[in-house]
Amino acid sequence: MEWDGVWYGQKADEFLRVIDLPRRVSVPLEICLLIGPDEPDRVTLEAHGWRLVPPRLHVATPDSYRDYIFGARGEFTCVKHAYAAGCTGWFSDRSACYLAAGRPVIVQDTGIGPYVPTGAGLLTFTDIDSAAAALDRVERDYALHAAAAVAFAREYLDSDRVLSRLLHLAGV
């Protein structure tokens, strides 16, 4: 997308910025991605160490989606360039699911840090070096980050707490 003379790329463009990440960390990295077996991007991702799995196996039903998240060690994801470049504070509903399941989330920085705590359970990165450092931090103390993920979800994502605060602030 182009706006005001600036090109804002897609999520795939952002993954290219961290394409070598699997070679720099000890934990395997997997992408659940709808991509054909002969597509050049698939070949490129696999050549750099990314494991690709088809979404239809993991997100076809609510139960399979839940099982996929609970079976994962956590979430690592890039975001659309506009979300990062615009410091929008964008946050994914998928990341919310991982956090609620006690799975740490490492997400490309969208400017969310001033609004919610990051660094334990929810970590952000801006480049391949900080992405690798975040993955290493989680692996060094997984139990701490898993517990922090649940605590984050309870404090910032629980509908009873969030909506109660919202209604209070609205004077309702």
PyRosetta script that sets phi, psi and omega in degrees:
from pyrosetta import init, pose_from_sequence

init()
pose = pose_from_sequence("MEWDGVWYGQKADEFLRVIDLPRRVSVPLEICLLIGPDEPDRVTLEAHGWRLVPPRLHVATPDSYRDYIFGARGEFTCVKHAYAAGCTGWFSDRSACYLAAGRPVIVQDTGIGPYVPTGAGLLTFTDIDSAAAALDRVERDYALHAAAAVAFAREYLDSDRVLSRLLHLAGV")
pose.set_psi(1, 138.8)
pose.set_omega(1, 176.5)
pose.set_phi(2, -115.1)
pose.set_psi(2, 134.4)
pose.set_omega(2, 176.4)
pose.set_phi(3, -143.7)
pose.set_psi(3, 129.4)
pose.set_omega(3, 177.7)
pose.set_phi(4, 53.8)
pose.set_psi(4, 38.1)
pose.set_omega(4, 177.4)
pose.set_phi(5, 79.4)
pose.set_psi(5, 5.1)
pose.set_omega(5, -180.0)
pose.set_phi(6, -113.5)
pose.set_psi(6, 133.2)
pose.set_omega(6, 178.6)
pose.set_phi(7, -91.4)
pose.set_psi(7, 127.7)
pose.set_omega(7, 177.3)
pose.set_phi(8, -112.7)
pose.set_psi(8, 111.4)
pose.set_omega(8, -175.6)
pose.set_phi(9, -79.1)
pose.set_psi(9, 178.2)
pose.set_omega(9, -178.9)
pose.set_phi(10, -90.4)
pose.set_psi(10, 178.3)
pose.set_omega(10, 179.4)
pose.set_phi(11, -59.2)
pose.set_psi(11, -39.0)
pose.set_omega(11, 179.9)
pose.set_phi(12, -59.1)
pose.set_psi(12, -37.1)
pose.set_omega(12, 178.4)
pose.set_phi(13, -63.6)
pose.set_psi(13, -36.0)
pose.set_omega(13, 179.8)
pose.set_phi(14, -72.2)
pose.set_psi(14, -35.0)
pose.set_omega(14, 176.4)
pose.set_phi(15, -63.2)
pose.set_psi(15, -31.0)
pose.set_omega(15, 178.3)
pose.set_phi(16, -63.4)
pose.set_psi(16, -26.9)
pose.set_omega(16, 178.6)
pose.set_phi(17, -69.8)
pose.set_psi(17, -20.7)
pose.set_omega(17, -179.9)
pose.set_phi(18, -121.6)
pose.set_psi(18, 25.3)
pose.set_omega(18, -173.5)
pose.set_phi(19, -56.0)
pose.set_psi(19, -33.3)
pose.set_omega(19, -177.8)
pose.set_phi(20, -87.8)
pose.set_psi(20, 3.9)
pose.set_omega(20, -176.1)
pose.set_phi(21, -55.6)
pose.set_psi(21, -42.8)
pose.set_omega(21, 179.9)
pose.set_phi(22, -57.7)
pose.set_psi(22, -27.4)
pose.set_omega(22, 179.3)
pose.set_phi(23, -78.3)
pose.set_psi(23, -13.9)
pose.set_omega(23, -174.6)
pose.set_phi(24, -104.5)
pose.set_psi(24, -5.3)
pose.set_omega(24, -177.3)
pose.set_phi(25, -129.0)
pose.set_psi(25, 161.5)
pose.set_omega(25, -177.2)
pose.set_phi(26, -88.3)
pose.set_psi(26, -17.5)
pose.set_omega(26, -177.2)
pose.set_phi(27, -89.7)
pose.set_psi(27, 138.0)
pose.set_omega(27, 177.9)
pose.set_phi(28, -69.3)
pose.set_psi(28, 143.1)
pose.set_omega(28, -179.8)
pose.set_phi(29, -115.8)
pose.set_psi(29, 132.2)
pose.set_omega(29, -174.5)
pose.set_phi(30, -125.3)
pose.set_psi(30, 142.3)
pose.set_omega(30, 174.9)
pose.set_phi(31, -120.8)
pose.set_psi(31, 126.4)
pose.set_omega(31, 174.4)
pose.set_phi(32, -90.3)
pose.set_psi(32, 101.8)
pose.set_omega(32, -166.3)
pose.set_phi(33, -140.7)
pose.set_psi(33, 133.5)
pose.set_omega(33, 175.2)
pose.set_phi(34, -83.2)
pose.set_psi(34, 102.0)
pose.set_omega(34, -177.0)
pose.set_phi(35, -152.2)
pose.set_psi(35, 137.2)
pose.set_omega(35, -178.6)
pose.set_phi(36, -68.1)
pose.set_psi(36, 157.2)
pose.set_omega(36, -176.3)
pose.set_phi(37, -65.8)
pose.set_psi(37, -23.5)
pose.set_omega(37, -177.3)
pose.set_phi(38, -108.2)
pose.set_psi(38, 6.9)
pose.set_omega(38, -178.8)
pose.set_phi(39, -70.6)
pose.set_psi(39, 138.0)
pose.set_omega(39, -177.4)
pose.set_phi(40, -56.3)
pose.set_psi(40, -38.2)
pose.set_omega(40, 179.9)
pose.set_phi(41, -63.2)
pose.set_psi(41, -35.1)
pose.set_omega(41, 178.2)
pose.set_phi(42, -63.8)
pose.set_psi(42, -47.3)
pose.set_omega(42, 179.8)
pose.set_phi(43, -59.8)
pose.set_psi(43, -43.6)
pose.set_omega(43, -179.7)
pose.set_phi(44, -63.2)
pose.set_psi(44, -47.9)
pose.set_omega(44, -179.6)
pose.set_phi(45, -61.1)
pose.set_psi(45, -47.0)
pose.set_omega(45, -179.6)
pose.set_phi(46, -64.9)
pose.set_psi(46, -36.5)
pose.set_omega(46, 178.8)
pose.set_phi(47, -64.4)
pose.set_psi(47, -25.1)
pose.set_omega(47, 179.3)
pose.set_phi(48, -95.7)
pose.set_psi(48, 6.3)
pose.set_omega(48, 172.8)
pose.set_phi(49, 100.0)
pose.set_psi(49, 1.6)
pose.set_omega(49, 177.4)
pose.set_phi(50, -76.1)
pose.set_psi(50, 137.5)
pose.set_omega(50, 172.7)
pose.set_phi(51, -93.3)
pose.set_psi(51, 129.4)
pose.set_omega(51, -179.1)
pose.set_phi(52, -110.1)
pose.set_psi(52, 132.8)
pose.set_omega(52, 176.9)
pose.set_phi(53, -127.8)
pose.set_psi(53, 144.7)
pose.set_omega(53, -178.6)
pose.set_phi(54, -76.8)
pose.set_psi(54, 134.5)
pose.set_omega(54, -178.9)
pose.set_phi(55, -60.0)
pose.set_psi(55, -33.5)
pose.set_omega(55, -174.8)
pose.set_phi(56, -58.4)
pose.set_psi(56, -24.3)
pose.set_omega(56, 178.4)
pose.set_phi(57, -78.3)
pose.set_psi(57, -22.1)
pose.set_omega(57, -169.3)
pose.set_phi(58, -120.6)
pose.set_psi(58, -15.5)
pose.set_omega(58, -176.3)
pose.set_phi(59, -128.4)
pose.set_psi(59, 16.0)
pose.set_omega(59, -177.0)
pose.set_phi(60, -69.2)
pose.set_psi(60, -30.4)
pose.set_omega(60, -179.8)
pose.set_phi(61, -135.7)
pose.set_psi(61, 160.4)
pose.set_omega(61, 175.9)
pose.set_phi(62, -57.5)
pose.set_psi(62, -37.7)
pose.set_omega(62, 179.5)
pose.set_phi(63, -65.9)
pose.set_psi(63, -43.0)
pose.set_omega(63, -179.4)
pose.set_phi(64, -68.1)
pose.set_psi(64, -34.4)
pose.set_omega(64, 177.1)
pose.set_phi(65, -65.2)
pose.set_psi(65, -47.5)
pose.set_omega(65, 177.6)
pose.set_phi(66, -59.0)
pose.set_psi(66, -45.8)
pose.set_omega(66, -179.3)
pose.set_phi(67, -62.6)
pose.set_psi(67, -38.3)
pose.set_omega(67, 178.6)
pose.set_phi(68, -63.1)
pose.set_psi(68, -46.3)
pose.set_omega(68, -179.5)
pose.set_phi(69, -64.4)
pose.set_psi(69, -46.2)
pose.set_omega(69, 179.8)
pose.set_phi(70, -67.1)
pose.set_psi(70, -25.2)
pose.set_omega(70, 178.0)
pose.set_phi(71, -83.2)
pose.set_psi(71, -10.3)
pose.set_omega(71, -178.9)
pose.set_phi(72, -87.6)
pose.set_psi(72, 156.7)
pose.set_omega(72, 175.8)
pose.set_phi(73, -80.4)
pose.set_psi(73, -25.1)
pose.set_omega(73, -179.5)
pose.set_phi(74, 170.1)
pose.set_psi(74, -170.7)
pose.set_omega(74, 178.2)
pose.set_phi(75, -120.6)
pose.set_psi(75, 132.6)
pose.set_omega(75, 167.5)
pose.set_phi(76, -121.0)
pose.set_psi(76, 128.3)
pose.set_omega(76, 179.6)
pose.set_phi(77, -152.4)
pose.set_psi(77, 148.6)
pose.set_omega(77, 167.9)
pose.set_phi(78, -93.4)
pose.set_psi(78, 166.1)
pose.set_omega(78, 178.6)
pose.set_phi(79, -122.6)
pose.set_psi(79, 167.3)
pose.set_omega(79, 174.2)
pose.set_phi(80, -59.1)
pose.set_psi(80, 142.4)
pose.set_omega(80, -175.8)
pose.set_phi(81, -53.5)
pose.set_psi(81, -39.4)
pose.set_omega(81, -178.4)
pose.set_phi(82, -60.9)
pose.set_psi(82, -36.2)
pose.set_omega(82, -179.9)
pose.set_phi(83, -66.7)
pose.set_psi(83, -40.4)
pose.set_omega(83, -179.5)
pose.set_phi(84, -76.4)
pose.set_psi(84, -49.7)
pose.set_omega(84, -176.8)
pose.set_phi(85, -63.6)
pose.set_psi(85, -34.5)
pose.set_omega(85, -178.5)
pose.set_phi(86, -84.9)
pose.set_psi(86, -1.6)
pose.set_omega(86, -176.4)
pose.set_phi(87, 45.8)
pose.set_psi(87, 52.5)
pose.set_omega(87, -173.4)
pose.set_phi(88, -78.3)
pose.set_psi(88, -17.1)
pose.set_omega(88, -174.5)
pose.set_phi(89, 76.8)
pose.set_psi(89, 12.3)
pose.set_omega(89, -177.6)
pose.set_phi(90, -56.5)
pose.set_psi(90, 142.1)
pose.set_omega(90, -179.8)
pose.set_phi(91, -141.4)
pose.set_psi(91, 134.6)
pose.set_omega(91, -173.6)
pose.set_phi(92, -85.3)
pose.set_psi(92, 141.9)
pose.set_omega(92, 172.3)
pose.set_phi(93, -64.6)
pose.set_psi(93, -29.1)
pose.set_omega(93, 176.6)
pose.set_phi(94, -65.8)
pose.set_psi(94, -42.5)
pose.set_omega(94, 176.7)
pose.set_phi(95, -60.9)
pose.set_psi(95, -37.5)
pose.set_omega(95, 177.0)
pose.set_phi(96, -60.2)
pose.set_psi(96, -40.0)
pose.set_omega(96, 178.8)
pose.set_phi(97, -64.1)
pose.set_psi(97, -44.2)
pose.set_omega(97, 178.7)
pose.set_phi(98, -61.4)
pose.set_psi(98, -46.8)
pose.set_omega(98, -179.3)
pose.set_phi(99, -61.1)
pose.set_psi(99, -44.6)
pose.set_omega(99, 179.9)
pose.set_phi(100, -63.0)
pose.set_psi(100, -27.4)
pose.set_omega(100, 178.0)
pose.set_phi(101, -84.2)
pose.set_psi(101, 1.8)
pose.set_omega(101, -179.1)
pose.set_phi(102, 77.5)
pose.set_psi(102, 26.6)
pose.set_omega(102, 179.1)
pose.set_phi(103, -109.4)
pose.set_psi(103, 123.3)
pose.set_omega(103, 179.6)
pose.set_phi(104, -59.8)
pose.set_psi(104, 150.2)
pose.set_omega(104, 179.9)
pose.set_phi(105, -122.6)
pose.set_psi(105, 130.1)
pose.set_omega(105, 173.6)
pose.set_phi(106, -119.8)
pose.set_psi(106, 113.7)
pose.set_omega(106, -172.8)
pose.set_phi(107, -129.6)
pose.set_psi(107, 146.1)
pose.set_omega(107, 176.2)
pose.set_phi(108, -58.1)
pose.set_psi(108, 137.0)
pose.set_omega(108, -174.4)
pose.set_phi(109, -64.9)
pose.set_psi(109, 126.9)
pose.set_omega(109, 176.7)
pose.set_phi(110, -115.1)
pose.set_psi(110, 10.3)
pose.set_omega(110, -177.3)
pose.set_phi(111, 88.7)
pose.set_psi(111, 20.7)
pose.set_omega(111, -177.2)
pose.set_phi(112, -78.0)
pose.set_psi(112, -20.8)
pose.set_omega(112, -174.3)
pose.set_phi(113, -52.1)
pose.set_psi(113, -38.9)
pose.set_omega(113, 178.9)
pose.set_phi(114, -67.4)
pose.set_psi(114, -13.9)
pose.set_omega(114, -173.6)
pose.set_phi(115, -106.0)
pose.set_psi(115, -28.6)
pose.set_omega(115, 178.5)
pose.set_phi(116, -141.2)
pose.set_psi(116, 154.7)
pose.set_omega(116, -179.8)
pose.set_phi(117, -70.8)
pose.set_psi(117, 139.1)
pose.set_omega(117, 173.9)
pose.set_phi(118, -126.0)
pose.set_psi(118, 160.6)
pose.set_omega(118, 177.8)
pose.set_phi(119, 118.0)
pose.set_psi(119, -20.8)
pose.set_omega(119, 175.9)
pose.set_phi(120, -143.8)
pose.set_psi(120, 118.6)
pose.set_omega(120, -176.7)
pose.set_phi(121, 86.9)
pose.set_psi(121, -53.5)
pose.set_omega(121, 173.4)
pose.set_phi(122, -116.7)
pose.set_psi(122, 115.3)
pose.set_omega(122, -179.9)
pose.set_phi(123, -121.3)
pose.set_psi(123, 149.9)
pose.set_omega(123, 178.6)
pose.set_phi(124, -121.0)
pose.set_psi(124, 159.5)
pose.set_omega(124, 176.8)
pose.set_phi(125, -140.4)
pose.set_psi(125, 158.0)
pose.set_omega(125, 179.0)
pose.set_phi(126, -119.6)
pose.set_psi(126, -18.8)
pose.set_omega(126, -178.8)
pose.set_phi(127, -154.5)
pose.set_psi(127, -179.5)
pose.set_omega(127, -175.8)
pose.set_phi(128, -64.3)
pose.set_psi(128, -34.4)
pose.set_omega(128, 179.6)
pose.set_phi(129, -66.0)
pose.set_psi(129, -45.4)
pose.set_omega(129, 180.0)
pose.set_phi(130, -73.1)
pose.set_psi(130, -26.5)
pose.set_omega(130, 174.4)
pose.set_phi(131, -66.5)
pose.set_psi(131, -46.4)
pose.set_omega(131, 178.9)
pose.set_phi(132, -62.9)
pose.set_psi(132, -41.0)
pose.set_omega(132, 179.1)
pose.set_phi(133, -63.4)
pose.set_psi(133, -40.3)
pose.set_omega(133, 179.2)
pose.set_phi(134, -65.2)
pose.set_psi(134, -44.1)
pose.set_omega(134, 177.6)
pose.set_phi(135, -61.2)
pose.set_psi(135, -42.5)
pose.set_omega(135, 178.4)
pose.set_phi(136, -63.7)
pose.set_psi(136, -40.5)
pose.set_omega(136, 178.7)
pose.set_phi(137, -60.6)
pose.set_psi(137, -45.2)
pose.set_omega(137, -179.7)
pose.set_phi(138, -64.2)
pose.set_psi(138, -43.7)
pose.set_omega(138, -178.9)
pose.set_phi(139, -65.8)
pose.set_psi(139, -34.9)
pose.set_omega(139, 179.8)
pose.set_phi(140, -66.6)
pose.set_psi(140, -31.8)
pose.set_omega(140, -179.3)
pose.set_phi(141, -143.0)
pose.set_psi(141, 66.1)
pose.set_omega(141, -175.3)
pose.set_phi(142, -60.6)
pose.set_psi(142, -42.2)
pose.set_omega(142, -177.9)
pose.set_phi(143, -59.3)
pose.set_psi(143, -42.1)
pose.set_omega(143, 178.4)
pose.set_phi(144, -61.6)
pose.set_psi(144, -46.4)
pose.set_omega(144, -177.1)
pose.set_phi(145, -70.6)
pose.set_psi(145, -33.7)
pose.set_omega(145, 176.7)
pose.set_phi(146, -66.2)
pose.set_psi(146, -44.1)
pose.set_omega(146, 177.8)
pose.set_phi(147, -65.2)
pose.set_psi(147, -39.3)
pose.set_omega(147, 178.5)
pose.set_phi(148, -66.1)
pose.set_psi(148, -32.4)
pose.set_omega(148, 177.5)
pose.set_phi(149, -62.6)
pose.set_psi(149, -47.2)
pose.set_omega(149, 178.7)
pose.set_phi(150, -63.0)
pose.set_psi(150, -43.8)
pose.set_omega(150, -179.7)
pose.set_phi(151, -62.2)
pose.set_psi(151, -40.9)
pose.set_omega(151, 177.4)
pose.set_phi(152, -60.7)
pose.set_psi(152, -47.3)
pose.set_omega(152, -178.7)
pose.set_phi(153, -60.8)
pose.set_psi(153, -41.9)
pose.set_omega(153, 179.9)
pose.set_phi(154, -64.8)
pose.set_psi(154, -41.6)
pose.set_omega(154, -175.5)
pose.set_phi(155, -77.5)
pose.set_psi(155, -40.3)
pose.set_omega(155, -170.0)
pose.set_phi(156, -112.2)
pose.set_psi(156, -11.1)
pose.set_omega(156, -175.1)
pose.set_phi(157, -123.4)
pose.set_psi(157, -13.7)
pose.set_omega(157, -179.6)
pose.set_phi(158, -65.5)
pose.set_psi(158, 124.0)
pose.set_omega(158, -174.2)
pose.set_phi(159, -60.7)
pose.set_psi(159, -38.4)
pose.set_omega(159, 179.8)
pose.set_phi(160, -61.1)
pose.set_psi(160, -45.1)
pose.set_omega(160, -179.5)
pose.set_phi(161, -71.0)
pose.set_psi(161, -48.0)
pose.set_omega(161, -175.3)
pose.set_phi(162, -64.9)
pose.set_psi(162, -47.9)
pose.set_omega(162, -178.2)
pose.set_phi(163, -69.1)
pose.set_psi(163, -35.6)
pose.set_omega(163, 176.0)
pose.set_phi(164, -61.1)
pose.set_psi(164, -44.9)
pose.set_omega(164, 178.0)
pose.set_phi(165, -63.4)
pose.set_psi(165, -42.4)
pose.set_omega(165, -179.7)
pose.set_phi(166, -61.7)
pose.set_psi(166, -46.8)
pose.set_omega(166, 179.3)
pose.set_phi(167, -63.9)
pose.set_psi(167, -39.1)
pose.set_omega(167, 177.4)
pose.set_phi(168, -62.4)
pose.set_psi(168, -47.0)
pose.set_omega(168, 179.5)
pose.set_phi(169, -63.8)
pose.set_psi(169, -31.0)
pose.set_omega(169, 179.4)
pose.set_phi(170, -81.3)
pose.set_psi(170, -6.0)
pose.set_omega(170, 179.6)
pose.set_phi(171, 76.8)
pose.set_psi(171, 23.1)
pose.set_omega(171, -179.4)
pose.set_phi(172, -97.4)
pose.dump_pdb("model.pdb")
